[in-house]
Amino acid sequence: METAIALNNSAVALTEANQPYEAIPLFREAIILEPENPLLWLNLGIAQQKTGEYTEAIESFQRSLIIDEGIIEAWHSLGLIYYELNEFELSIECYKSALLRCNNDPKTWNNLGVVYFNENNLEEARNCFEKSISLCPQFSDALFNLRDACRELGDYRAAAEFERILRGLDNSRPSRSGSK
């Protein structure tokens, strides 16, 4: 008989190999063995999300959070699903819930800013992107988003500065051919 850990590890590998349909039954078997393991529910939800089974994924993430509301990745995953479904208020609630538990995560601040940006709440989006960058100055996604928010707000000087920083990041990476 396989353990929940072994089943989970196999299913995670399948999910990462873009085979979520094959992973889901393994996660379900693991959950039968350990129904109160929040990471099994989280991983099941991630596989379900990859297959587009959003209702099931939401239920799995919520189950994970019922067991342990501190699992930031479950809040992120819910926020992303609600964002993809254009349920921006629910997405914002999820990202804010993640921030209540971990206020210094640049990814969460960036994701929250993206939702605000898409709601055309540009000042709030800018604030979120700035917070993200204050936590991780080289976070290119947040820099890109902050540049765009500044452009939309008409702050072209700031937008040009963030463009300069982005170019510097691009130039500091080795090219794909191995030469600079």
Rosetta constraint file for C-alpha pairs under 8 A:
AtomPair CA 2 CA 6 HARMONIC 6.29 0.50
AtomPair CA 2 CA 7 HARMONIC 6.59 0.50
AtomPair CA 3 CA 7 HARMONIC 6.24 0.50
AtomPair CA 3 CA 30 HARMONIC 7.19 0.50
AtomPair CA 3 CA 33 HARMONIC 7.56 0.50
AtomPair CA 4 CA 8 HARMONIC 5.94 0.50
AtomPair CA 4 CA 29 HARMONIC 7.52 0.50
AtomPair CA 4 CA 30 HARMONIC 4.28 0.50
AtomPair CA 4 CA 31 HARMONIC 7.18 0.50
AtomPair CA 4 CA 33 HARMONIC 6.01 0.50
AtomPair CA 4 CA 34 HARMONIC 6.59 0.50
AtomPair CA 5 CA 9 HARMONIC 6.06 0.50
AtomPair CA 5 CA 30 HARMONIC 7.37 0.50
AtomPair CA 6 CA 10 HARMONIC 6.21 0.50
AtomPair CA 7 CA 11 HARMONIC 6.09 0.50
AtomPair CA 7 CA 26 HARMONIC 5.66 0.50
AtomPair CA 7 CA 27 HARMONIC 6.64 0.50
AtomPair CA 7 CA 29 HARMONIC 7.32 0.50
AtomPair CA 7 CA 30 HARMONIC 5.74 0.50
AtomPair CA 8 CA 12 HARMONIC 5.96 0.50
AtomPair CA 8 CA 26 HARMONIC 6.86 0.50
AtomPair CA 8 CA 27 HARMONIC 5.88 0.50
AtomPair CA 8 CA 30 HARMONIC 6.37 0.50
AtomPair CA 8 CA 40 HARMONIC 6.81 0.50
AtomPair CA 8 CA 43 HARMONIC 7.98 0.50
AtomPair CA 9 CA 13 HARMONIC 6.23 0.50
AtomPair CA 10 CA 14 HARMONIC 6.34 0.50
AtomPair CA 10 CA 23 HARMONIC 7.56 0.50
AtomPair CA 10 CA 26 HARMONIC 7.57 0.50
AtomPair CA 11 CA 15 HARMONIC 6.13 0.50
AtomPair CA 11 CA 20 HARMONIC 7.89 0.50
AtomPair CA 11 CA 22 HARMONIC 7.55 0.50
AtomPair CA 11 CA 23 HARMONIC 4.32 0.50
AtomPair CA 11 CA 24 HARMONIC 7.07 0.50
AtomPair CA 11 CA 26 HARMONIC 5.69 0.50
AtomPair CA 11 CA 27 HARMONIC 6.20 0.50
AtomPair CA 12 CA 16 HARMONIC 6.09 0.50
AtomPair CA 12 CA 23 HARMONIC 6.98 0.50
AtomPair CA 12 CA 43 HARMONIC 7.10 0.50
AtomPair CA 13 CA 17 HARMONIC 6.11 0.50
AtomPair CA 14 CA 18 HARMONIC 6.41 0.50
AtomPair CA 14 CA 19 HARMONIC 5.00 0.50
AtomPair CA 14 CA 20 HARMONIC 6.19 0.50
AtomPair CA 14 CA 22 HARMONIC 6.75 0.50
AtomPair CA 14 CA 23 HARMONIC 5.50 0.50
AtomPair CA 15 CA 19 HARMONIC 5.10 0.50
AtomPair CA 15 CA 20 HARMONIC 4.50 0.50
AtomPair CA 15 CA 22 HARMONIC 7.94 0.50
AtomPair CA 15 CA 23 HARMONIC 5.92 0.50
AtomPair CA 15 CA 47 HARMONIC 5.97 0.50
AtomPair CA 16 CA 20 HARMONIC 7.91 0.50
AtomPair CA 19 CA 23 HARMONIC 6.51 0.50
AtomPair CA 20 CA 24 HARMONIC 6.16 0.50
AtomPair CA 20 CA 47 HARMONIC 4.89 0.50
AtomPair CA 20 CA 48 HARMONIC 7.08 0.50
AtomPair CA 20 CA 50 HARMONIC 6.58 0.50
AtomPair CA 20 CA 51 HARMONIC 6.59 0.50
AtomPair CA 21 CA 25 HARMONIC 7.73 0.50
AtomPair CA 21 CA 47 HARMONIC 7.37 0.50
AtomPair CA 21 CA 48 HARMONIC 7.95 0.50
AtomPair CA 21 CA 51 HARMONIC 6.99 0.50
AtomPair CA 22 CA 26 HARMONIC 7.48 0.50
AtomPair CA 23 CA 27 HARMONIC 6.34 0.50
AtomPair CA 23 CA 47 HARMONIC 6.91 0.50
AtomPair CA 24 CA 28 HARMONIC 6.24 0.50
AtomPair CA 24 CA 44 HARMONIC 6.15 0.50
AtomPair CA 24 CA 47 HARMONIC 6.37 0.50
AtomPair CA 24 CA 48 HARMONIC 7.18 0.50
AtomPair CA 25 CA 29 HARMONIC 6.23 0.50
AtomPair CA 26 CA 30 HARMONIC 6.24 0.50
AtomPair CA 27 CA 31 HARMONIC 6.14 0.50
AtomPair CA 27 CA 40 HARMONIC 6.46 0.50
AtomPair CA 27 CA 41 HARMONIC 7.86 0.50
AtomPair CA 27 CA 43 HARMONIC 7.38 0.50
AtomPair CA 27 CA 44 HARMONIC 5.70 0.50
AtomPair CA 28 CA 32 HARMONIC 6.34 0.50
AtomPair CA 28 CA 44 HARMONIC 7.48 0.50
AtomPair CA 29 CA 33 HARMONIC 6.68 0.50
AtomPair CA 30 CA 34 HARMONIC 6.18 0.50
AtomPair CA 30 CA 35 HARMONIC 7.85 0.50
AtomPair CA 30 CA 40 HARMONIC 7.12 0.50
AtomPair CA 31 CA 35 HARMONIC 4.58 0.50
AtomPair CA 31 CA 36 HARMONIC 7.67 0.50
AtomPair CA 31 CA 37 HARMONIC 7.30 0.50
AtomPair CA 31 CA 40 HARMONIC 6.31 0.50
AtomPair CA 31 CA 41 HARMONIC 7.34 0.50
AtomPair CA 36 CA 67 HARMONIC 6.58 0.50
AtomPair CA 37 CA 41 HARMONIC 6.93 0.50
AtomPair CA 37 CA 64 HARMONIC 7.65 0.50
AtomPair CA 37 CA 67 HARMONIC 7.49 0.50
AtomPair CA 38 CA 42 HARMONIC 6.18 0.50
AtomPair CA 38 CA 63 HARMONIC 7.32 0.50
AtomPair CA 38 CA 64 HARMONIC 4.30 0.50
AtomPair CA 38 CA 65 HARMONIC 7.10 0.50
AtomPair CA 38 CA 67 HARMONIC 5.78 0.50
AtomPair CA 38 CA 68 HARMONIC 6.36 0.50
AtomPair CA 39 CA 43 HARMONIC 6.03 0.50
AtomPair CA 39 CA 64 HARMONIC 6.76 0.50
AtomPair CA 40 CA 44 HARMONIC 6.09 0.50
AtomPair CA 40 CA 64 HARMONIC 7.83 0.50
AtomPair CA 41 CA 45 HARMONIC 6.12 0.50
AtomPair CA 41 CA 60 HARMONIC 5.26 0.50
AtomPair CA 41 CA 61 HARMONIC 6.37 0.50
AtomPair CA 41 CA 63 HARMONIC 6.55 0.50
AtomPair CA 41 CA 64 HARMONIC 5.15 0.50
AtomPair CA 42 CA 46 HARMONIC 6.31 0.50
AtomPair CA 42 CA 60 HARMONIC 6.38 0.50
AtomPair CA 42 CA 61 HARMONIC 5.42 0.50
AtomPair CA 42 CA 64 HARMONIC 5.67 0.50
AtomPair CA 42 CA 73 HARMONIC 7.87 0.50
AtomPair CA 42 CA 74 HARMONIC 6.11 0.50
AtomPair CA 43 CA 47 HARMONIC 6.37 0.50
AtomPair CA 44 CA 48 HARMONIC 6.15 0.50
AtomPair CA 44 CA 57 HARMONIC 7.32 0.50
AtomPair CA 44 CA 60 HARMONIC 6.59 0.50
AtomPair CA 45 CA 49 HARMONIC 5.92 0.50
AtomPair CA 45 CA 56 HARMONIC 7.18 0.50
AtomPair CA 45 CA 57 HARMONIC 4.17 0.50
AtomPair CA 45 CA 58 HARMONIC 6.91 0.50
AtomPair CA 45 CA 59 HARMONIC 7.71 0.50
AtomPair CA 45 CA 60 HARMONIC 4.95 0.50
AtomPair CA 45 CA 61 HARMONIC 5.64 0.50
AtomPair CA 46 CA 50 HARMONIC 6.29 0.50
AtomPair CA 46 CA 57 HARMONIC 6.82 0.50
AtomPair CA 46 CA 77 HARMONIC 7.44 0.50
AtomPair CA 47 CA 51 HARMONIC 6.54 0.50
AtomPair CA 47 CA 57 HARMONIC 7.84 0.50
AtomPair CA 48 CA 52 HARMONIC 6.37 0.50
AtomPair CA 48 CA 53 HARMONIC 5.14 0.50
AtomPair CA 48 CA 54 HARMONIC 6.82 0.50
AtomPair CA 48 CA 56 HARMONIC 6.61 0.50
AtomPair CA 48 CA 57 HARMONIC 5.10 0.50
AtomPair CA 49 CA 53 HARMONIC 5.59 0.50
AtomPair CA 49 CA 54 HARMONIC 5.58 0.50
AtomPair CA 49 CA 57 HARMONIC 5.41 0.50
AtomPair CA 49 CA 81 HARMONIC 7.72 0.50
AtomPair CA 53 CA 57 HARMONIC 6.07 0.50
AtomPair CA 54 CA 58 HARMONIC 5.94 0.50
AtomPair CA 54 CA 81 HARMONIC 6.93 0.50
AtomPair CA 55 CA 59 HARMONIC 6.36 0.50
AtomPair CA 56 CA 60 HARMONIC 6.22 0.50
AtomPair CA 57 CA 61 HARMONIC 6.13 0.50
AtomPair CA 58 CA 62 HARMONIC 6.03 0.50
AtomPair CA 58 CA 78 HARMONIC 6.39 0.50
AtomPair CA 58 CA 81 HARMONIC 7.79 0.50
AtomPair CA 59 CA 63 HARMONIC 6.09 0.50
AtomPair CA 60 CA 64 HARMONIC 6.23 0.50
AtomPair CA 61 CA 65 HARMONIC 6.27 0.50
AtomPair CA 61 CA 74 HARMONIC 5.44 0.50
AtomPair CA 61 CA 75 HARMONIC 7.73 0.50
AtomPair CA 61 CA 77 HARMONIC 7.55 0.50
AtomPair CA 61 CA 78 HARMONIC 6.81 0.50
AtomPair CA 62 CA 66 HARMONIC 6.11 0.50
AtomPair CA 62 CA 74 HARMONIC 7.75 0.50
AtomPair CA 63 CA 67 HARMONIC 6.45 0.50
AtomPair CA 64 CA 68 HARMONIC 6.18 0.50
AtomPair CA 64 CA 69 HARMONIC 7.40 0.50
AtomPair CA 64 CA 71 HARMONIC 7.71 0.50
AtomPair CA 64 CA 74 HARMONIC 7.13 0.50
AtomPair CA 65 CA 69 HARMONIC 4.16 0.50
AtomPair CA 65 CA 70 HARMONIC 7.11 0.50
AtomPair CA 65 CA 71 HARMONIC 6.65 0.50
AtomPair CA 65 CA 74 HARMONIC 6.92 0.50
AtomPair CA 70 CA 98 HARMONIC 7.74 0.50
AtomPair CA 70 CA 101 HARMONIC 6.24 0.50
AtomPair CA 71 CA 75 HARMONIC 6.93 0.50
AtomPair CA 72 CA 76 HARMONIC 6.26 0.50
AtomPair CA 72 CA 98 HARMONIC 5.43 0.50
AtomPair CA 72 CA 101 HARMONIC 7.49 0.50
AtomPair CA 72 CA 102 HARMONIC 7.64 0.50
AtomPair CA 73 CA 77 HARMONIC 6.01 0.50
AtomPair CA 74 CA 78 HARMONIC 6.14 0.50
AtomPair CA 75 CA 79 HARMONIC 6.05 0.50
AtomPair CA 75 CA 94 HARMONIC 5.31 0.50
AtomPair CA 75 CA 95 HARMONIC 6.38 0.50
AtomPair CA 75 CA 97 HARMONIC 6.97 0.50
AtomPair CA 75 CA 98 HARMONIC 5.66 0.50
AtomPair CA 76 CA 80 HARMONIC 6.16 0.50
AtomPair CA 76 CA 94 HARMONIC 6.88 0.50
AtomPair CA 76 CA 95 HARMONIC 6.36 0.50
AtomPair CA 76 CA 98 HARMONIC 7.16 0.50
AtomPair CA 76 CA 108 HARMONIC 7.15 0.50
AtomPair CA 77 CA 81 HARMONIC 6.27 0.50
AtomPair CA 78 CA 82 HARMONIC 6.18 0.50
AtomPair CA 78 CA 91 HARMONIC 7.05 0.50
AtomPair CA 78 CA 94 HARMONIC 6.47 0.50
AtomPair CA 79 CA 83 HARMONIC 6.04 0.50
AtomPair CA 79 CA 90 HARMONIC 7.08 0.50
AtomPair CA 79 CA 91 HARMONIC 4.14 0.50
AtomPair CA 79 CA 92 HARMONIC 6.86 0.50
AtomPair CA 79 CA 93 HARMONIC 7.70 0.50
AtomPair CA 79 CA 94 HARMONIC 5.06 0.50
AtomPair CA 79 CA 95 HARMONIC 5.99 0.50
AtomPair CA 80 CA 84 HARMONIC 6.10 0.50
AtomPair CA 80 CA 91 HARMONIC 6.72 0.50
AtomPair CA 81 CA 85 HARMONIC 6.19 0.50
AtomPair CA 81 CA 91 HARMONIC 7.64 0.50
AtomPair CA 82 CA 86 HARMONIC 6.15 0.50
AtomPair CA 82 CA 87 HARMONIC 4.87 0.50
AtomPair CA 82 CA 88 HARMONIC 6.44 0.50
AtomPair CA 82 CA 90 HARMONIC 6.12 0.50
AtomPair CA 82 CA 91 HARMONIC 4.99 0.50
AtomPair CA 83 CA 87 HARMONIC 5.61 0.50
AtomPair CA 83 CA 88 HARMONIC 5.49 0.50
AtomPair CA 83 CA 90 HARMONIC 7.95 0.50
AtomPair CA 83 CA 91 HARMONIC 5.47 0.50
AtomPair CA 83 CA 115 HARMONIC 6.95 0.50
AtomPair CA 87 CA 91 HARMONIC 6.25 0.50
AtomPair CA 88 CA 92 HARMONIC 6.06 0.50
AtomPair CA 88 CA 115 HARMONIC 6.39 0.50
AtomPair CA 88 CA 119 HARMONIC 7.51 0.50
AtomPair CA 89 CA 93 HARMONIC 6.24 0.50
AtomPair CA 90 CA 94 HARMONIC 6.29 0.50
AtomPair CA 91 CA 95 HARMONIC 6.38 0.50
AtomPair CA 91 CA 112 HARMONIC 7.96 0.50
AtomPair CA 91 CA 115 HARMONIC 7.35 0.50
AtomPair CA 92 CA 96 HARMONIC 6.04 0.50
AtomPair CA 92 CA 112 HARMONIC 6.21 0.50
AtomPair CA 92 CA 115 HARMONIC 6.88 0.50
AtomPair CA 93 CA 97 HARMONIC 6.04 0.50
AtomPair CA 94 CA 98 HARMONIC 6.30 0.50
AtomPair CA 95 CA 99 HARMONIC 6.26 0.50
AtomPair CA 95 CA 108 HARMONIC 6.16 0.50
AtomPair CA 95 CA 109 HARMONIC 7.80 0.50
AtomPair CA 95 CA 111 HARMONIC 7.40 0.50
AtomPair CA 95 CA 112 HARMONIC 5.90 0.50
AtomPair CA 96 CA 100 HARMONIC 6.20 0.50
AtomPair CA 96 CA 112 HARMONIC 7.70 0.50
AtomPair CA 97 CA 101 HARMONIC 6.72 0.50
AtomPair CA 98 CA 102 HARMONIC 6.11 0.50
AtomPair CA 98 CA 103 HARMONIC 7.63 0.50
AtomPair CA 98 CA 108 HARMONIC 7.14 0.50
AtomPair CA 99 CA 103 HARMONIC 4.41 0.50
AtomPair CA 99 CA 104 HARMONIC 7.48 0.50
AtomPair CA 99 CA 105 HARMONIC 7.46 0.50
AtomPair CA 99 CA 108 HARMONIC 6.94 0.50
AtomPair CA 99 CA 109 HARMONIC 7.82 0.50
AtomPair CA 104 CA 135 HARMONIC 6.64 0.50
AtomPair CA 105 CA 109 HARMONIC 6.60 0.50
AtomPair CA 105 CA 132 HARMONIC 7.34 0.50
AtomPair CA 105 CA 135 HARMONIC 7.30 0.50
AtomPair CA 106 CA 110 HARMONIC 6.09 0.50
AtomPair CA 106 CA 131 HARMONIC 7.27 0.50
AtomPair CA 106 CA 132 HARMONIC 4.17 0.50
AtomPair CA 106 CA 133 HARMONIC 6.93 0.50
AtomPair CA 106 CA 135 HARMONIC 5.81 0.50
AtomPair CA 106 CA 136 HARMONIC 6.33 0.50
AtomPair CA 106 CA 139 HARMONIC 7.96 0.50
AtomPair CA 107 CA 111 HARMONIC 6.09 0.50
AtomPair CA 107 CA 132 HARMONIC 6.91 0.50
AtomPair CA 108 CA 112 HARMONIC 6.09 0.50
AtomPair CA 108 CA 132 HARMONIC 7.86 0.50
AtomPair CA 109 CA 113 HARMONIC 6.16 0.50
AtomPair CA 109 CA 128 HARMONIC 5.21 0.50
AtomPair CA 109 CA 129 HARMONIC 6.44 0.50
AtomPair CA 109 CA 131 HARMONIC 6.58 0.50
AtomPair CA 109 CA 132 HARMONIC 5.22 0.50
AtomPair CA 110 CA 114 HARMONIC 6.28 0.50
AtomPair CA 110 CA 128 HARMONIC 6.13 0.50
AtomPair CA 110 CA 129 HARMONIC 5.33 0.50
AtomPair CA 110 CA 132 HARMONIC 5.72 0.50
AtomPair CA 110 CA 141 HARMONIC 7.67 0.50
AtomPair CA 110 CA 142 HARMONIC 5.63 0.50
AtomPair CA 111 CA 115 HARMONIC 6.55 0.50
AtomPair CA 112 CA 116 HARMONIC 6.39 0.50
AtomPair CA 112 CA 125 HARMONIC 7.39 0.50
AtomPair CA 112 CA 128 HARMONIC 6.68 0.50
AtomPair CA 113 CA 117 HARMONIC 5.98 0.50
AtomPair CA 113 CA 124 HARMONIC 6.97 0.50
AtomPair CA 113 CA 125 HARMONIC 4.08 0.50
AtomPair CA 113 CA 126 HARMONIC 6.82 0.50
AtomPair CA 113 CA 127 HARMONIC 7.58 0.50
AtomPair CA 113 CA 128 HARMONIC 4.90 0.50
AtomPair CA 113 CA 129 HARMONIC 5.83 0.50
AtomPair CA 114 CA 118 HARMONIC 6.22 0.50
AtomPair CA 114 CA 125 HARMONIC 6.55 0.50
AtomPair CA 114 CA 145 HARMONIC 7.50 0.50
AtomPair CA 115 CA 119 HARMONIC 6.30 0.50
AtomPair CA 115 CA 125 HARMONIC 7.62 0.50
AtomPair CA 116 CA 120 HARMONIC 6.27 0.50
AtomPair CA 116 CA 121 HARMONIC 5.05 0.50
AtomPair CA 116 CA 122 HARMONIC 6.62 0.50
AtomPair CA 116 CA 124 HARMONIC 6.38 0.50
AtomPair CA 116 CA 125 HARMONIC 5.00 0.50
AtomPair CA 117 CA 121 HARMONIC 5.54 0.50
AtomPair CA 117 CA 122 HARMONIC 5.33 0.50
AtomPair CA 117 CA 124 HARMONIC 7.85 0.50
AtomPair CA 117 CA 125 HARMONIC 5.20 0.50
AtomPair CA 117 CA 149 HARMONIC 7.28 0.50
AtomPair CA 121 CA 125 HARMONIC 6.20 0.50
AtomPair CA 122 CA 126 HARMONIC 6.01 0.50
AtomPair CA 122 CA 149 HARMONIC 6.15 0.50
AtomPair CA 122 CA 152 HARMONIC 7.51 0.50
AtomPair CA 122 CA 153 HARMONIC 6.89 0.50
AtomPair CA 123 CA 127 HARMONIC 6.25 0.50
AtomPair CA 123 CA 149 HARMONIC 7.96 0.50
AtomPair CA 123 CA 153 HARMONIC 7.75 0.50
AtomPair CA 124 CA 128 HARMONIC 6.30 0.50
AtomPair CA 125 CA 129 HARMONIC 6.25 0.50
AtomPair CA 125 CA 146 HARMONIC 7.98 0.50
AtomPair CA 125 CA 149 HARMONIC 7.05 0.50
AtomPair CA 126 CA 130 HARMONIC 6.04 0.50
AtomPair CA 126 CA 146 HARMONIC 5.89 0.50
AtomPair CA 126 CA 149 HARMONIC 5.86 0.50
AtomPair CA 126 CA 150 HARMONIC 7.16 0.50
AtomPair CA 127 CA 131 HARMONIC 6.19 0.50
AtomPair CA 128 CA 132 HARMONIC 6.19 0.50
AtomPair CA 129 CA 133 HARMONIC 6.23 0.50
AtomPair CA 129 CA 142 HARMONIC 5.44 0.50
AtomPair CA 129 CA 143 HARMONIC 7.27 0.50
AtomPair CA 129 CA 145 HARMONIC 6.84 0.50
AtomPair CA 129 CA 146 HARMONIC 5.47 0.50
AtomPair CA 130 CA 134 HARMONIC 6.06 0.50
AtomPair CA 130 CA 142 HARMONIC 7.82 0.50
AtomPair CA 130 CA 146 HARMONIC 6.94 0.50
AtomPair CA 131 CA 135 HARMONIC 6.42 0.50
AtomPair CA 132 CA 136 HARMONIC 6.22 0.50
AtomPair CA 132 CA 137 HARMONIC 7.84 0.50
AtomPair CA 132 CA 139 HARMONIC 7.75 0.50
AtomPair CA 132 CA 142 HARMONIC 6.44 0.50
AtomPair CA 133 CA 137 HARMONIC 4.55 0.50
AtomPair CA 133 CA 138 HARMONIC 7.11 0.50
AtomPair CA 133 CA 139 HARMONIC 6.34 0.50
AtomPair CA 133 CA 142 HARMONIC 6.36 0.50
AtomPair CA 133 CA 143 HARMONIC 6.88 0.50
AtomPair CA 138 CA 143 HARMONIC 7.68 0.50
AtomPair CA 138 CA 169 HARMONIC 7.49 0.50
AtomPair CA 139 CA 143 HARMONIC 6.29 0.50
AtomPair CA 140 CA 144 HARMONIC 5.96 0.50
AtomPair CA 140 CA 166 HARMONIC 6.74 0.50
AtomPair CA 140 CA 169 HARMONIC 7.77 0.50
AtomPair CA 141 CA 145 HARMONIC 6.16 0.50
AtomPair CA 142 CA 146 HARMONIC 5.90 0.50
AtomPair CA 143 CA 147 HARMONIC 6.05 0.50
AtomPair CA 143 CA 162 HARMONIC 6.25 0.50
AtomPair CA 143 CA 165 HARMONIC 7.96 0.50
AtomPair CA 143 CA 166 HARMONIC 6.87 0.50
AtomPair CA 144 CA 148 HARMONIC 6.39 0.50
AtomPair CA 144 CA 162 HARMONIC 7.42 0.50
AtomPair CA 144 CA 163 HARMONIC 7.57 0.50
AtomPair CA 144 CA 166 HARMONIC 7.18 0.50
AtomPair CA 145 CA 149 HARMONIC 6.15 0.50
AtomPair CA 146 CA 150 HARMONIC 6.08 0.50
AtomPair CA 146 CA 159 HARMONIC 7.52 0.50
AtomPair CA 146 CA 162 HARMONIC 7.36 0.50
AtomPair CA 147 CA 151 HARMONIC 6.27 0.50
AtomPair CA 147 CA 158 HARMONIC 7.26 0.50
AtomPair CA 147 CA 159 HARMONIC 4.52 0.50
AtomPair CA 147 CA 160 HARMONIC 7.45 0.50
AtomPair CA 147 CA 162 HARMONIC 5.42 0.50
AtomPair CA 147 CA 163 HARMONIC 6.46 0.50
AtomPair CA 148 CA 152 HARMONIC 6.21 0.50
AtomPair CA 148 CA 159 HARMONIC 6.93 0.50
AtomPair CA 149 CA 153 HARMONIC 6.14 0.50
AtomPair CA 149 CA 159 HARMONIC 7.96 0.50
AtomPair CA 150 CA 154 HARMONIC 6.14 0.50
AtomPair CA 150 CA 155 HARMONIC 4.99 0.50
AtomPair CA 150 CA 156 HARMONIC 6.51 0.50
AtomPair CA 150 CA 158 HARMONIC 6.36 0.50
AtomPair CA 150 CA 159 HARMONIC 5.19 0.50
AtomPair CA 151 CA 155 HARMONIC 5.72 0.50
AtomPair CA 151 CA 156 HARMONIC 5.57 0.50
AtomPair CA 151 CA 159 HARMONIC 5.65 0.50
AtomPair CA 155 CA 159 HARMONIC 6.30 0.50
AtomPair CA 156 CA 160 HARMONIC 5.98 0.50
AtomPair CA 157 CA 161 HARMONIC 6.36 0.50
AtomPair CA 158 CA 162 HARMONIC 6.30 0.50
AtomPair CA 159 CA 163 HARMONIC 6.14 0.50
AtomPair CA 160 CA 164 HARMONIC 6.16 0.50
AtomPair CA 161 CA 165 HARMONIC 6.35 0.50
AtomPair CA 162 CA 166 HARMONIC 6.13 0.50
AtomPair CA 163 CA 167 HARMONIC 6.19 0.50
AtomPair CA 164 CA 168 HARMONIC 6.25 0.50
AtomPair CA 165 CA 169 HARMONIC 6.32 0.50
AtomPair CA 166 CA 170 HARMONIC 6.30 0.50
AtomPair CA 167 CA 171 HARMONIC 6.12 0.50
AtomPair CA 168 CA 172 HARMONIC 6.15 0.50
AtomPair CA 169 CA 173 HARMONIC 6.70 0.50
AtomPair CA 174 CA 178 HARMONIC 6.07 0.50
AtomPair CA 174 CA 179 HARMONIC 6.53 0.50
AtomPair CA 174 CA 180 HARMONIC 5.81 0.50
AtomPair CA 175 CA 179 HARMONIC 5.80 0.50
AtomPair CA 175 CA 180 HARMONIC 5.77 0.50
